[in-house]
């Protein structure tokens, strides 16, 4: 009978480091996902899994056994670990019996297809980034550019995106580089900011538009403002001063979908 790996095992230690260190993720080109649902999403997306750590308890459950069988058939290396080892490897307290180390797909700016592109200009909150990724895929966006700020493979982002990160083209690039390249492709660039003079429905978000969402506190950078053809502001008749960046981005992404699918933009 196979002995489960202990918390001191090298693979367990590596998974722990990847879950907690951006530097480790960037140096190795690897990242971590946790939980049954995300493992299922990774499998369905044909993501490259370096190895999988799982507990005997997961293997005894019907859904867990089915998942492990599918992972084995895909060629992913499976390693039984103790509950203590899995807890050490995981970033959350309840990893649901499975942690997987994967190799994210890497995209360039030229790999983003035609359609709406969102550029996140130094966004800092992992929850906001996960929300934007999930909304952008759900509402038919073409791709995302992460220009500084939070790491898109931070475990909190991976969880928040709920599998969309495995499918949506996500590019890491500087804001000047990204906007210059996207504008050169003939895409219209808009910046979202509370002081903007364009209502969302007055901006042309059909076709190949680019939407820049700025830092939660400082807003879009000067570089982004200088390269934009318009500044969009979401009307807020209530007393609220501002919207969460993830919510604001989602509303504007939905407006882009509305413009593409409904007759008339007014």
FIKEKE-252133 format. One record per residue (C-alpha): x, y, z; residue in three letters; residue number from 0. Coordinates in steps of 0.001 Angstrom, whole numbers. Example, Ala and Ser with C-alpha at 12.3 -4.5 7.8 and 13.67 -1.06 7.14 Angstrom:
! residues 2
{r {12300, -4500, 7800}, "ala", 0}
{r {13670, -1060, 7140}, "ser", 1}
! end
This chain:
! residues 266
{r {0, 0, 0}, "unk", 0}
{r {1290, 3454, -955}, "unk", 1}
{r {2415, 5540, 1980}, "unk", 2}
{r {957, 9059, 1914}, "unk", 3}
{r {3414, 11920, 1572}, "unk", 4}
{r {4182, 13830, 4762}, "unk", 5}
{r {4261, 17624, 5271}, "unk", 6}
{r {8039, 17503, 4832}, "unk", 7}
{r {7871, 16057, 1332}, "unk", 8}
{r {9485, 18175, -1380}, "unk", 9}
{r {6342, 18356, -3532}, "unk", 10}
{r {4268, 19455, -550}, "unk", 11}
{r {6841, 22111, 285}, "unk", 12}
{r {6920, 23363, -3304}, "unk", 13}
{r {3123, 23631, -3481}, "unk", 14}
{r {3154, 25576, -221}, "unk", 15}
{r {5757, 27981, -1560}, "unk", 16}
{r {3870, 28510, -4823}, "unk", 17}
{r {679, 29242, -2901}, "unk", 18}
{r {2368, 31896, -799}, "unk", 19}
{r {5084, 33476, -2938}, "unk", 20}
{r {4680, 35491, -6131}, "unk", 21}
{r {8419, 35260, -6655}, "unk", 22}
{r {8271, 31460, -6559}, "unk", 23}
{r {5452, 31455, -9122}, "unk", 24}
{r {7312, 33803, -11451}, "unk", 25}
{r {10630, 31947, -11160}, "unk", 26}
{r {9133, 28510, -11836}, "unk", 27}
{r {6273, 29445, -14157}, "unk", 28}
{r {3970, 27351, -11959}, "unk", 29}
{r {883, 28098, -9869}, "unk", 30}
{r {-1518, 26332, -7507}, "unk", 31}
{r {-5214, 25547, -7557}, "unk", 32}
{r {-7284, 24078, -4748}, "unk", 33}
{r {-10579, 22244, -4494}, "unk", 34}
{r {-12627, 19761, -6480}, "unk", 35}
{r {-14443, 22308, -8662}, "unk", 36}
{r {-11269, 24034, -9815}, "unk", 37}
{r {-9561, 20711, -10465}, "unk", 38}
{r {-12534, 19694, -12615}, "unk", 39}
{r {-12372, 23010, -14488}, "unk", 40}
{r {-8631, 22613, -15062}, "unk", 41}
{r {-9157, 19111, -16406}, "unk", 42}
{r {-11932, 20247, -18736}, "unk", 43}
{r {-9735, 23110, -19989}, "unk", 44}
{r {-6896, 20655, -20711}, "unk", 45}
{r {-4585, 22632, -18442}, "unk", 46}
{r {-1084, 21266, -17966}, "unk", 47}
{r {-969, 19799, -14463}, "unk", 48}
{r {2498, 19204, -13059}, "unk", 49}
{r {1190, 17056, -10196}, "unk", 50}
{r {-1807, 16574, -7935}, "unk", 51}
{r {-1854, 16090, -4159}, "unk", 52}
{r {-4935, 14406, -2712}, "unk", 53}
{r {-6126, 12735, 493}, "unk", 54}
{r {-7573, 9280, 1061}, "unk", 55}
{r {-10823, 10916, 2205}, "unk", 56}
{r {-11291, 12505, -1226}, "unk", 57}
{r {-10658, 9184, -2965}, "unk", 58}
{r {-13440, 7568, -899}, "unk", 59}
{r {-16075, 10006, -2150}, "unk", 60}
{r {-17897, 9326, -5412}, "unk", 61}
{r {-17141, 12702, -6976}, "unk", 62}
{r {-13561, 12632, -5736}, "unk", 63}
{r {-12932, 9124, -7052}, "unk", 64}
{r {-14380, 10093, -10421}, "unk", 65}
{r {-12149, 13167, -10568}, "unk", 66}
{r {-9017, 11244, -9613}, "unk", 67}
{r {-9766, 8614, -12233}, "unk", 68}
{r {-10135, 11294, -14913}, "unk", 69}
{r {-6952, 13021, -13788}, "unk", 70}
{r {-5065, 9728, -13922}, "unk", 71}
{r {-6344, 9060, -17436}, "unk", 72}
{r {-5159, 12536, -18491}, "unk", 73}
{r {-1634, 11674, -17406}, "unk", 74}
{r {-1436, 13982, -14393}, "unk", 75}
{r {892, 12571, -11697}, "unk", 76}
{r {-1167, 11801, -8560}, "unk", 77}
{r {298, 11737, -5064}, "unk", 78}
{r {-1521, 10594, -1954}, "unk", 79}
{r {-761, 12846, 1027}, "unk", 80}
{r {-1725, 12990, 4673}, "unk", 81}
{r {-4418, 15516, 5693}, "unk", 82}
{r {-1682, 17454, 7500}, "unk", 83}
{r {427, 17586, 4340}, "unk", 84}
{r {-2476, 18859, 2254}, "unk", 85}
{r {-3249, 21509, 4842}, "unk", 86}
{r {372, 22616, 4703}, "unk", 87}
{r {364, 22754, 903}, "unk", 88}
{r {-2923, 24651, 644}, "unk", 89}
{r {-3459, 28388, 913}, "unk", 90}
{r {-6964, 27940, 2349}, "unk", 91}
{r {-7993, 26093, 5496}, "unk", 92}
{r {-10447, 23876, 3596}, "unk", 93}
{r {-8839, 22703, 333}, "unk", 94}
{r {-11469, 19923, -132}, "unk", 95}
{r {-8922, 17138, -285}, "unk", 96}
{r {-7041, 18233, -3402}, "unk", 97}
{r {-4305, 20674, -4416}, "unk", 98}
{r {-2817, 20765, -7911}, "unk", 99}
{r {255, 22507, -9263}, "unk", 100}
{r {-287, 23692, -12835}, "unk", 101}
{r {1550, 25517, -15590}, "unk", 102}
{r {-475, 28547, -16727}, "unk", 103}
{r {-857, 29193, -20436}, "unk", 104}
{r {1083, 32224, -21602}, "unk", 105}
{r {-400, 34654, -24109}, "unk", 106}
{r {968, 37687, -25916}, "unk", 107}
{r {-923, 40790, -26992}, "unk", 108}
{r {-1188, 39402, -30527}, "unk", 109}
{r {-2912, 36290, -29208}, "unk", 110}
{r {-5996, 38223, -28037}, "unk", 111}
{r {-8783, 37804, -30603}, "unk", 112}
{r {-11018, 40581, -31881}, "unk", 113}
{r {-13557, 41916, -29383}, "unk", 114}
{r {-13582, 43714, -26057}, "unk", 115}
{r {-10273, 43820, -24176}, "unk", 116}
{r {-10029, 44936, -20558}, "unk", 117}
{r {-6746, 46400, -19323}, "unk", 118}
{r {-6291, 46443, -15554}, "unk", 119}
{r {-3975, 49335, -14721}, "unk", 120}
{r {-2230, 48451, -11434}, "unk", 121}
{r {-5236, 46790, -9783}, "unk", 122}
{r {-4281, 45662, -6265}, "unk", 123}
{r {-7092, 43518, -4881}, "unk", 124}
{r {-7126, 39784, -5797}, "unk", 125}
{r {-10904, 39643, -5320}, "unk", 126}
{r {-11411, 42419, -7857}, "unk", 127}
{r {-9161, 40711, -10380}, "unk", 128}
{r {-10934, 37376, -9988}, "unk", 129}
{r {-14305, 39092, -10460}, "unk", 130}
{r {-13174, 40865, -13635}, "unk", 131}
{r {-11804, 37652, -15169}, "unk", 132}
{r {-15015, 35778, -14440}, "unk", 133}
{r {-17264, 38591, -15718}, "unk", 134}
{r {-15213, 39130, -18856}, "unk", 135}
{r {-15399, 35491, -19889}, "unk", 136}
{r {-19068, 35157, -18949}, "unk", 137}
{r {-20054, 38223, -20974}, "unk", 138}
{r {-18083, 37377, -24090}, "unk", 139}
{r {-14935, 39468, -23708}, "unk", 140}
{r {-11917, 38710, -25876}, "unk", 141}
{r {-9110, 38947, -23354}, "unk", 142}
{r {-7522, 40645, -20372}, "unk", 143}
{r {-4281, 42549, -19883}, "unk", 144}
{r {-2864, 42758, -16361}, "unk", 145}
{r {-654, 45858, -16310}, "unk", 146}
{r {1071, 45748, -12921}, "unk", 147}
{r {-564, 45191, -9572}, "unk", 148}
{r {-1768, 41852, -8263}, "unk", 149}
{r {-467, 38592, -9737}, "unk", 150}
{r {-3196, 36910, -11844}, "unk", 151}
{r {-2040, 33540, -10483}, "unk", 152}
{r {-2366, 34529, -6846}, "unk", 153}
{r {-4443, 31666, -5312}, "unk", 154}
{r {-7175, 34154, -4317}, "unk", 155}
{r {-7478, 35247, -7952}, "unk", 156}
{r {-7536, 31640, -9157}, "unk", 157}
{r {-10394, 30858, -6759}, "unk", 158}
{r {-12314, 34040, -7555}, "unk", 159}
{r {-12138, 33459, -11307}, "unk", 160}
{r {-13786, 30034, -10846}, "unk", 161}
{r {-12118, 28409, -13858}, "unk", 162}
{r {-12363, 31382, -16246}, "unk", 163}
{r {-8631, 32009, -15768}, "unk", 164}
{r {-7948, 28637, -17397}, "unk", 165}
{r {-9775, 29623, -20597}, "unk", 166}
{r {-9598, 33398, -21083}, "unk", 167}
{r {-6459, 34868, -22715}, "unk", 168}
{r {-4670, 36761, -19921}, "unk", 169}
{r {-1587, 38793, -20809}, "unk", 170}
{r {889, 40459, -18453}, "unk", 171}
{r {2308, 43658, -19965}, "unk", 172}
{r {3088, 47267, -19110}, "unk", 173}
{r {228, 49711, -19630}, "unk", 174}
{r {2056, 51812, -22259}, "unk", 175}
{r {3185, 48740, -24160}, "unk", 176}
{r {-286, 47190, -24039}, "unk", 177}
{r {-2264, 50261, -25057}, "unk", 178}
{r {176, 51161, -27845}, "unk", 179}
{r {-44, 47653, -29294}, "unk", 180}
{r {-3826, 47429, -28956}, "unk", 181}
{r {-4357, 50890, -30474}, "unk", 182}
{r {-2062, 49917, -33363}, "unk", 183}
{r {-4475, 47049, -34050}, "unk", 184}
{r {-7208, 49620, -34625}, "unk", 185}
{r {-8885, 49217, -31246}, "unk", 186}
{r {-10603, 52182, -29546}, "unk", 187}
{r {-9256, 52879, -26048}, "unk", 188}
{r {-11493, 54092, -23217}, "unk", 189}
{r {-10579, 54767, -19608}, "unk", 190}
{r {-13088, 54317, -16777}, "unk", 191}
{r {-12927, 57056, -14157}, "unk", 192}
{r {-15388, 58756, -11813}, "unk", 193}
{r {-14653, 62142, -13378}, "unk", 194}
{r {-15286, 61047, -16951}, "unk", 195}
{r {-17540, 62940, -19346}, "unk", 196}
{r {-18919, 59931, -21245}, "unk", 197}
{r {-21851, 57835, -20069}, "unk", 198}
{r {-21273, 54119, -20765}, "unk", 199}
{r {-23971, 54057, -23444}, "unk", 200}
{r {-22436, 57096, -25174}, "unk", 201}
{r {-19107, 55300, -25720}, "unk", 202}
{r {-18790, 52907, -28646}, "unk", 203}
{r {-17978, 49628, -26914}, "unk", 204}
{r {-18922, 47505, -29894}, "unk", 205}
{r {-16310, 45711, -31941}, "unk", 206}
{r {-12714, 46034, -30849}, "unk", 207}
{r {-12885, 48385, -27887}, "unk", 208}
{r {-10368, 48522, -25045}, "unk", 209}
{r {-11549, 49366, -21546}, "unk", 210}
{r {-8988, 50481, -18937}, "unk", 211}
{r {-9843, 49970, -15259}, "unk", 212}
{r {-7475, 51777, -12895}, "unk", 213}
{r {-6098, 51285, -9427}, "unk", 214}
{r {-8691, 51104, -6638}, "unk", 215}
{r {-7402, 54230, -4909}, "unk", 216}
{r {-5553, 56288, -7508}, "unk", 217}
{r {-7581, 55403, -10584}, "unk", 218}
{r {-6043, 55058, -14063}, "unk", 219}
{r {-2438, 56120, -14557}, "unk", 220}
{r {-1495, 59279, -16442}, "unk", 221}
{r {-107, 57106, -19230}, "unk", 222}
{r {-3475, 55412, -19695}, "unk", 223}
{r {-5350, 58735, -19661}, "unk", 224}
{r {-3061, 60201, -22315}, "unk", 225}
{r {-3629, 57255, -24644}, "unk", 226}
{r {-7409, 57087, -24246}, "unk", 227}
{r {-9889, 58461, -26771}, "unk", 228}
{r {-12520, 58969, -24070}, "unk", 229}
{r {-13153, 58736, -20334}, "unk", 230}
{r {-16234, 56800, -19202}, "unk", 231}
{r {-18041, 57420, -15921}, "unk", 232}
{r {-20869, 55286, -14526}, "unk", 233}
{r {-23767, 57533, -13433}, "unk", 234}
{r {-24578, 57042, -9744}, "unk", 235}
{r {-27705, 58933, -8608}, "unk", 236}
{r {-27349, 57511, -5095}, "unk", 237}
{r {-25096, 58951, -2375}, "unk", 238}
{r {-22374, 56318, -2872}, "unk", 239}
{r {-19060, 57947, -3724}, "unk", 240}
{r {-17635, 55137, -5838}, "unk", 241}
{r {-18051, 51518, -6915}, "unk", 242}
{r {-15815, 48540, -6235}, "unk", 243}
{r {-13426, 48157, -9195}, "unk", 244}
{r {-14645, 44640, -9936}, "unk", 245}
{r {-18275, 45761, -9925}, "unk", 246}
{r {-17574, 48819, -12081}, "unk", 247}
{r {-15685, 46722, -14618}, "unk", 248}
{r {-18480, 44141, -14722}, "unk", 249}
{r {-21110, 46809, -15384}, "unk", 250}
{r {-19107, 48245, -18272}, "unk", 251}
{r {-18397, 44788, -19707}, "unk", 252}
{r {-22142, 44124, -19624}, "unk", 253}
{r {-22793, 47440, -21392}, "unk", 254}
{r {-20405, 46323, -24139}, "unk", 255}
{r {-22403, 43096, -24487}, "unk", 256}
{r {-25656, 45068, -24598}, "unk", 257}
{r {-24344, 47281, -27379}, "unk", 258}
{r {-23231, 44265, -29402}, "unk", 259}
{r {-26433, 42297, -29058}, "unk", 260}
{r {-29335, 44758, -28855}, "unk", 261}
{r {-30504, 46945, -31767}, "unk", 262}
{r {-29691, 50593, -31124}, "unk", 263}
{r {-27225, 51831, -28508}, "unk", 264}
{r {-29402, 54376, -26739}, "unk", 265}
! end
